[in-house]
């Protein structure tokens, strides 16, 4: 589906990505994990042309995306959706208007057809009753659902999620991941998810890729990652699971 080869990116002389190599398989869910500030979001933004690499290639549908013009990128972005961490909804628009926005901008559809599509998308994420509300009236979980509906509007093949469970309590985190899995199956999506949540990744991922010091140190199915003897991955897994136990004891 997407093949990343030797991707490098520096900012002000500091090399964030030092040679990323990763294959994102079609129809699967890939979690990208690692410590904060190690370039996970930077990597994701390259996949939709928000950043341009210093070196390397990104292959999608037999095209190297790093060579595309802005006009060509506009077509690719209809196929690769990006869900920002905070949703990036337009505050001055209702939920329905937010979801309709990409259809109004890019799809030549009659108004009634757009409204029907919006209703279907909001129903798919369990948010039809909030169609006429504004983002400021929504909870954090509802904003993420609305943003997901908007991302689905152009029927992308791939959706990139930048920490979709950040800021949510454990119950809502699992609810959002369950929703992502549901829409993945319904719309036959390929999903790429940045996350720090080890239990969720081990539960929902088809592939987990660990980013450390600017490179992917290992990528594989959850059962392979569980058995990894890579020092960084072992430490990351053990620390995250230990923190989860502490939180559970505190809640109890």
C-alpha positions as CSV (number, residue, x, y, z in Angstrom):
1,X,0.0,0.0,0.0
2,X,2.6,2.6,1.2
3,X,6.3,2.0,1.1
4,X,8.7,4.4,2.8
5,X,12.4,4.2,1.8
6,X,15.3,5.9,3.6
7,X,13.2,9.0,4.6
8,X,15.2,11.8,6.2
9,X,14.2,15.1,7.6
10,X,16.1,17.8,9.5
11,X,15.0,21.0,11.2
12,X,17.5,23.8,11.8
13,X,20.4,21.3,11.5
14,X,18.8,18.7,13.9
15,X,18.0,15.4,12.2
16,X,14.6,14.1,13.2
17,X,14.2,11.3,10.7
18,X,17.5,9.6,10.0
19,X,16.4,7.1,7.4
20,X,12.9,5.7,7.9
21,X,12.1,2.4,6.1
22,X,8.6,1.0,6.6
23,X,5.9,-0.8,4.6
24,X,2.3,0.0,5.5
25,X,0.2,-3.0,4.3
26,X,-3.1,-2.5,2.6
27,X,-6.3,-3.1,4.6
28,X,-4.4,-3.4,7.9
29,X,-3.9,-1.2,11.0
30,X,-0.4,-0.1,11.7
31,X,0.5,1.6,15.0
32,X,3.6,3.8,15.1
33,X,5.0,4.0,18.6
34,X,7.9,5.7,20.4
35,X,8.8,8.3,22.9
36,X,7.4,11.9,22.6
37,X,9.3,14.2,20.3
38,X,10.9,11.4,18.3
39,X,9.3,12.3,15.0
40,X,6.2,10.2,14.8
41,X,4.0,13.2,13.7
42,X,6.7,14.4,11.4
43,X,6.6,11.1,9.7
44,X,2.9,11.2,9.3
45,X,2.9,14.7,7.9
46,X,5.2,13.5,5.1
47,X,2.5,11.0,4.0
48,X,0.1,13.8,3.1
49,X,2.6,16.3,1.8
50,X,2.5,18.7,4.8
51,X,6.2,18.3,5.0
52,X,8.8,17.6,2.3
53,X,11.7,15.2,3.1
54,X,15.4,16.1,2.7
55,X,15.9,12.6,1.2
56,X,14.0,9.4,0.6
57,X,10.9,8.1,-1.2
58,X,7.3,7.4,-0.3
59,X,5.5,5.1,-2.8
60,X,1.8,5.0,-3.1
61,X,-0.1,3.7,-6.2
62,X,3.1,3.4,-8.1
63,X,4.0,7.0,-7.5
64,X,6.8,8.5,-5.5
65,X,4.8,11.1,-3.5
66,X,8.0,13.1,-2.7
67,X,8.1,14.1,-6.4
68,X,4.5,15.4,-6.7
69,X,3.5,18.9,-7.5
70,X,0.9,20.6,-5.2
71,X,-1.8,20.0,-7.7
72,X,-1.0,16.3,-7.8
73,X,-1.0,16.2,-4.0
74,X,-4.5,17.6,-4.0
75,X,-5.7,14.4,-5.7
76,X,-3.6,12.2,-3.4
77,X,-5.1,13.8,-0.3
78,X,-8.6,12.7,-1.4
79,X,-7.2,9.1,-1.0
80,X,-5.2,9.6,2.1
81,X,-7.1,11.2,5.0
82,X,-5.4,12.9,8.0
83,X,-7.1,13.1,11.4
84,X,-5.4,15.8,13.4
85,X,-4.8,15.2,17.2
86,X,-7.4,17.8,18.2
87,X,-9.7,17.2,15.3
88,X,-9.2,20.6,13.7
89,X,-12.9,21.3,13.3
90,X,-14.1,24.7,12.1
91,X,-15.5,26.4,15.2
92,X,-17.9,28.6,13.2
93,X,-19.5,25.7,11.5
94,X,-21.9,23.1,12.9
95,X,-21.0,19.5,13.0
96,X,-23.0,18.8,9.8
97,X,-21.4,21.7,8.0
98,X,-17.9,20.5,9.1
99,X,-18.6,17.1,7.6
100,X,-20.1,18.6,4.5
101,X,-17.1,20.9,3.9
102,X,-14.9,18.5,1.9
103,X,-17.9,17.4,-0.2
104,X,-18.8,21.0,-1.0
105,X,-15.2,21.8,-1.9
106,X,-14.3,18.7,-3.9
107,X,-17.4,16.7,-4.9
108,X,-19.8,18.0,-7.5
109,X,-22.9,16.7,-5.8
110,X,-26.4,18.2,-5.4
111,X,-27.2,19.7,-2.0
112,X,-29.6,16.9,-1.1
113,X,-27.1,14.3,-2.0
114,X,-24.5,16.0,0.3
115,X,-27.0,16.2,3.1
116,X,-27.8,12.5,2.7
117,X,-24.0,11.6,2.7
118,X,-23.5,13.8,5.8
119,X,-26.3,12.0,7.6
120,X,-24.8,8.6,6.7
121,X,-21.4,9.5,7.9
122,X,-22.6,11.0,11.2
123,X,-24.7,7.8,11.7
124,X,-21.6,5.7,11.1
125,X,-19.8,7.4,13.9
126,X,-22.8,7.6,16.2
127,X,-23.2,11.3,16.1
128,X,-26.3,12.1,14.0
129,X,-28.0,13.7,16.9
130,X,-25.2,16.3,17.1
131,X,-25.5,17.4,13.5
132,X,-26.7,20.9,14.3
133,X,-24.3,21.5,17.3
134,X,-21.1,23.5,17.2
135,X,-17.7,22.0,18.2
136,X,-17.7,24.1,21.4
137,X,-20.8,22.2,22.5
138,X,-19.2,18.8,22.1
139,X,-17.2,16.6,24.5
140,X,-13.6,15.6,23.5
141,X,-14.8,12.2,22.3
142,X,-17.6,13.7,20.3
143,X,-15.2,16.1,18.6
144,X,-13.0,13.2,17.6
145,X,-16.0,11.3,16.2
146,X,-17.1,14.4,14.2
147,X,-13.5,14.8,12.8
148,X,-13.5,11.2,11.8
149,X,-16.8,11.6,9.9
150,X,-15.4,14.6,8.1
151,X,-12.2,12.6,7.2
152,X,-14.4,9.8,5.8
153,X,-16.4,12.2,3.5
154,X,-14.2,11.8,0.4
155,X,-14.0,8.0,0.9
156,X,-10.2,7.8,1.4
157,X,-8.3,4.5,1.0
158,X,-6.0,5.4,3.9
159,X,-6.6,7.3,7.1
160,X,-3.7,8.6,9.3
161,X,-4.5,9.2,12.9
162,X,-2.3,11.5,15.0
163,X,-2.8,10.2,18.6
164,X,-6.6,9.9,18.4
165,X,-7.1,8.9,22.0
166,X,-5.0,11.7,23.6
167,X,-6.9,13.6,26.3
168,X,-9.6,10.9,26.8
169,X,-10.2,8.7,29.8
170,X,-9.5,4.9,29.4
171,X,-13.1,4.0,28.6
172,X,-13.3,6.7,25.9
173,X,-9.9,5.7,24.5
174,X,-11.1,2.1,24.0
175,X,-14.4,3.4,22.6
176,X,-12.6,5.5,20.0
177,X,-10.4,2.6,19.0
178,X,-13.4,0.4,18.7
179,X,-15.0,3.0,16.4
180,X,-11.9,3.2,14.3
181,X,-11.9,-0.5,13.9
182,X,-15.6,-0.5,13.0
183,X,-15.2,2.1,10.3
184,X,-12.1,0.4,9.0
185,X,-14.1,-2.7,8.4
186,X,-17.1,-0.9,7.0
187,X,-15.2,1.3,4.6
188,X,-12.3,-1.1,3.8
189,X,-9.6,1.2,5.1
190,X,-5.9,1.1,5.7
191,X,-5.2,2.8,9.0
192,X,-2.0,4.3,10.5
193,X,-2.2,5.3,14.1
194,X,0.3,7.2,16.2
195,X,-0.1,6.2,19.9
196,X,1.6,5.8,23.2
197,X,-0.9,3.3,24.5
198,X,0.8,-0.1,24.6
199,X,-2.3,-2.2,25.7
200,X,-4.5,-0.6,22.9
201,X,-1.7,-1.2,20.3
202,X,-1.2,-4.8,21.3
203,X,-5.0,-5.3,21.2
204,X,-5.9,-3.6,17.9
205,X,-2.8,-3.4,15.7
206,X,-2.0,-5.7,12.8
207,X,1.5,-4.2,12.8
208,X,3.4,-2.2,15.3
209,X,6.3,-0.1,14.2
210,X,8.7,1.4,16.8
211,X,10.4,4.7,16.0
212,X,13.6,5.5,18.0
213,X,16.4,7.9,17.3
214,X,15.0,8.7,13.8
215,X,14.7,5.2,12.5
216,X,12.2,2.3,12.7
217,X,14.0,-0.2,14.9
218,X,11.4,-2.9,14.5
219,X,8.0,-3.5,12.8
220,X,5.9,-6.6,13.1
221,X,2.7,-8.1,14.4
222,X,1.9,-7.6,18.1
223,X,2.9,-11.1,19.1
224,X,6.3,-10.6,17.5
225,X,6.7,-7.2,19.3
226,X,5.8,-8.8,22.6
227,X,8.8,-11.2,22.2
228,X,11.2,-8.5,21.0
229,X,14.6,-8.5,22.5
230,X,15.4,-5.0,21.3
231,X,16.5,-3.0,24.4
232,X,14.4,0.1,23.5
233,X,11.3,-1.8,22.8
234,X,11.6,-4.0,25.9
235,X,12.1,-0.8,28.1
236,X,9.2,1.0,26.4
237,X,6.8,-2.0,26.8
238,X,7.7,-2.6,30.4
239,X,7.5,1.1,31.4
240,X,4.1,1.6,29.7
241,X,2.6,-1.6,31.2
242,X,4.0,-0.7,34.7
243,X,2.5,2.8,34.4
244,X,-0.8,1.2,33.5
245,X,-0.7,-1.0,36.6
246,X,0.1,2.1,38.8
247,X,-2.9,4.0,37.3
248,X,-5.1,1.0,37.9
249,X,-4.1,0.8,41.5
250,X,-4.6,4.5,42.0
251,X,-8.1,4.3,40.5
252,X,-9.0,1.4,42.7
